Amino acid sequence: MQLSFSLFLFCLFSYLLGSIPFSLLVAKCRGVNLRQFGSGNLGATNVYRALGLPYASLVFFLDAVKGFIPTQIALTQGGPELLHRLGLHTGIGEQPLMHVLIGGLAILGHTFSPFLKFKGGKGVATGLGVILALSPQIFGILFTLGMTGILITRYVSPVSILSSILLPFLMWGFGYPKEYWLFTGIISLYIVYKHKTNIVRLLHGTENKI
């Protein structure tokens, strides 16, 4: 019972950390209500439109950290001893599902924040933080492709969508456990779903550029 409660607290920690609305807090510190500016989305892109690149970069970093920290803890847990204490397993590599599940909870917290009446951003930056912990090389590929695509097209949403779709295939291609590419596939579909309004605007040619 005690071990199960510890695991519950760890899951809750990941969700609540992910739910911290850094974009809203940073914008509020600068006297801007982000929900009433631009697209109204609580993400780094809208912070860029409202406050510029330095603040958008700060928000992107903080949102990524929300995904990285709990996922990295799930990967190492301070070593096998803490993993064993939590009742997960005695070897770090035996429960890959837990790694992606904990990261997924951080993304869920970002998109359904209890501090925002269960609303939030689209989860891209937090998702990249999760990927950085799971696979630095895949993070590097997606980040490089994403930045290049945004610089060329000046669009964020289609680049985010395509990167999300590419993610599980990269996980599979690099030989990661099936739990990684299956669960990241689910996360990717979820992130694409969160971009449904962007997809509609893209189809109508009304999507905003940065």
C-alpha positions as CSV (number, residue, x, y, z in Angstrom):
1,M,0.0,0.0,0.0
2,Q,2.8,2.4,0.9
3,L,4.7,1.7,-2.3
4,S,1.5,2.2,-4.4
5,F,0.9,5.5,-2.6
6,S,4.5,6.6,-3.4
7,L,3.9,5.8,-7.0
8,F,0.7,7.7,-7.0
9,L,2.5,10.8,-5.5
10,F,5.1,10.5,-8.2
11,C,2.4,10.5,-10.9
12,L,0.7,13.4,-9.3
13,F,4.0,15.3,-9.1
14,S,4.5,14.8,-12.8
15,Y,1.0,16.0,-13.6
16,L,1.1,19.0,-11.4
17,L,4.5,20.1,-12.5
18,G,3.3,19.9,-16.1
19,S,0.3,22.0,-15.2
20,I,2.2,25.1,-14.1
21,P,1.2,27.7,-16.7
22,F,4.6,29.4,-17.2
23,S,3.4,31.2,-20.3
24,L,0.6,32.9,-18.5
25,L,2.8,33.7,-15.5
26,V,5.6,35.2,-17.6
27,A,3.1,37.3,-19.6
28,K,1.3,38.4,-16.5
29,C,4.6,39.6,-15.0
30,R,4.9,41.8,-18.1
31,G,1.4,43.1,-17.8
32,V,-0.1,41.0,-20.7
33,N,-3.1,38.8,-20.5
34,L,-2.0,36.1,-22.9
35,R,-5.5,34.7,-23.2
36,Q,-6.7,38.0,-24.7
37,F,-3.7,38.4,-27.0
38,G,-3.2,37.0,-30.5
39,S,-4.5,33.4,-30.8
40,G,-5.2,33.2,-27.0
41,N,-3.1,30.1,-26.8
42,L,-1.0,29.6,-23.7
43,G,2.2,28.6,-25.5
44,A,5.6,30.0,-26.5
45,T,4.4,31.0,-30.0
46,N,1.8,33.4,-28.6
47,V,4.3,34.7,-26.0
48,Y,6.6,35.4,-29.0
49,R,3.8,37.5,-30.6
50,A,3.1,39.3,-27.4
51,L,6.5,39.8,-25.8
52,G,9.2,38.8,-28.3
53,L,11.8,36.1,-28.7
54,P,13.6,36.4,-25.3
55,Y,10.4,35.7,-23.3
56,A,9.2,33.1,-25.7
57,S,12.5,31.3,-25.4
58,L,12.2,31.4,-21.6
59,V,8.7,30.0,-21.7
60,F,9.7,27.3,-24.2
61,F,12.6,26.3,-21.9
62,L,10.4,26.2,-18.8
63,D,7.7,24.2,-20.5
64,A,10.3,21.7,-21.8
65,V,11.7,21.4,-18.3
66,K,8.3,20.4,-17.0
67,G,8.4,17.3,-19.2
68,F,12.1,16.6,-18.8
69,I,12.4,16.5,-15.0
70,P,9.8,13.8,-14.2
71,T,10.7,11.7,-17.2
72,Q,14.4,11.8,-16.2
73,I,13.5,10.8,-12.7
74,A,11.4,7.9,-14.1
75,L,14.5,6.8,-16.1
76,T,16.9,6.9,-13.2
77,Q,14.9,7.4,-10.0
78,G,18.2,8.1,-8.3
79,G,19.3,4.6,-9.2
80,P,17.8,1.1,-8.9
81,E,17.4,1.4,-5.2
82,L,14.8,4.2,-5.4
83,L,13.0,2.3,-8.2
84,H,12.8,-0.7,-6.0
85,R,11.6,1.4,-3.1
86,L,8.8,2.7,-5.3
87,G,7.9,-0.9,-6.1
88,L,8.5,-0.4,-9.9
89,H,11.3,-2.9,-10.5
90,T,14.9,-3.6,-9.4
91,G,16.5,-2.7,-12.8
92,I,16.2,0.6,-14.6
93,G,15.5,-0.9,-18.0
94,E,12.7,-3.3,-17.1
95,Q,9.7,-0.9,-17.1
96,P,10.0,1.4,-20.2
97,L,6.2,1.9,-20.1
98,M,6.7,3.9,-16.8
99,H,9.1,6.2,-18.5
100,V,6.7,7.3,-21.2
101,L,3.7,7.2,-18.8
102,I,5.2,9.7,-16.4
103,G,6.2,11.9,-19.3
104,G,2.7,11.6,-20.7
105,L,1.3,12.8,-17.4
106,A,3.4,16.0,-17.6
107,I,2.0,16.7,-21.1
108,L,-1.5,16.0,-19.9
109,G,-0.9,18.5,-17.1
110,H,0.2,21.1,-19.5
111,T,-2.8,20.7,-21.8
112,F,-5.4,20.2,-19.0
113,S,-4.1,22.4,-16.1
114,P,-6.2,22.5,-12.9
115,F,-4.9,26.0,-12.5
116,L,-6.6,27.0,-15.8
117,K,-9.9,25.3,-15.4
118,F,-8.5,22.2,-17.1
119,K,-7.4,24.1,-20.2
120,G,-3.9,24.8,-21.4
121,G,-1.4,24.8,-24.2
122,K,-0.8,22.2,-27.0
123,G,2.0,20.3,-25.3
124,V,4.7,20.6,-27.9
125,A,7.5,22.1,-25.7
126,T,6.6,19.8,-22.8
127,G,6.6,16.9,-25.2
128,L,10.1,17.9,-26.4
129,G,11.3,17.9,-22.8
130,V,10.0,14.3,-22.4
131,I,11.8,13.3,-25.7
132,L,15.0,15.0,-24.5
133,A,15.0,12.7,-21.4
134,L,14.0,9.6,-23.4
135,S,16.3,10.1,-26.4
136,P,18.7,13.1,-26.7
137,Q,19.5,12.1,-30.3
138,I,15.8,12.1,-31.4
139,F,15.3,15.4,-29.6
140,G,18.2,16.8,-31.6
141,I,16.7,15.6,-34.9
142,L,13.2,17.0,-34.1
143,F,14.5,20.2,-32.7
144,T,16.8,20.9,-35.7
145,L,14.1,20.0,-38.2
146,G,11.5,22.0,-36.3
147,M,13.6,25.2,-36.1
148,T,14.6,24.8,-39.8
149,G,11.0,24.3,-40.8
150,I,9.8,27.3,-38.8
151,L,12.6,29.6,-40.2
152,I,11.8,28.6,-43.8
153,T,7.9,28.6,-43.6
154,R,7.3,31.0,-40.7
155,Y,4.6,28.6,-39.6
156,V,4.8,26.8,-36.2
157,S,1.7,24.6,-36.2
158,P,2.4,22.4,-39.3
159,V,6.0,21.9,-38.3
160,S,4.8,20.8,-34.8
161,I,2.2,18.5,-36.3
162,L,4.7,16.9,-38.7
163,S,7.3,16.5,-36.0
164,S,4.8,14.8,-33.8
165,I,3.9,12.4,-36.6
166,L,7.6,11.7,-37.2
167,L,8.4,11.0,-33.5
168,P,7.1,7.3,-33.1
169,F,8.7,6.3,-36.4
170,L,12.0,7.7,-35.2
171,M,11.6,5.8,-31.9
172,W,10.9,2.6,-33.9
173,G,13.8,3.3,-36.3
174,F,16.3,3.8,-33.5
175,G,15.4,0.6,-31.9
176,Y,13.8,1.8,-28.7
177,P,11.4,-0.5,-26.8
178,K,8.0,-0.9,-28.3
179,E,6.5,0.8,-25.3
180,Y,8.3,4.0,-26.3
181,W,7.2,4.1,-29.9
182,L,3.7,2.9,-29.2
183,F,3.1,5.3,-26.4
184,T,4.8,8.2,-28.2
185,G,2.5,7.4,-31.1
186,I,-0.5,8.0,-28.8
187,I,1.0,11.2,-27.4
188,S,1.7,12.4,-31.0
189,L,-1.9,11.8,-32.0
190,Y,-3.0,13.7,-28.9
191,I,-0.8,16.6,-29.8
192,V,-2.1,16.6,-33.4
193,Y,-5.6,16.6,-32.0
194,K,-4.8,19.6,-29.8
195,H,-3.9,21.4,-33.1
196,K,-7.3,20.8,-34.6
197,T,-8.1,24.5,-34.8
198,N,-4.8,25.2,-36.4
199,I,-5.5,22.5,-39.0
200,V,-8.8,24.1,-39.9
201,R,-7.1,27.5,-40.3
202,L,-4.4,25.9,-42.4
203,L,-7.0,24.4,-44.7
204,H,-8.7,27.8,-45.0
205,G,-5.4,29.6,-45.5
206,T,-5.9,31.8,-42.4
207,E,-3.3,30.3,-40.1
208,N,-1.0,33.0,-38.6
209,K,2.7,33.1,-39.3
210,I,5.3,34.2,-36.7
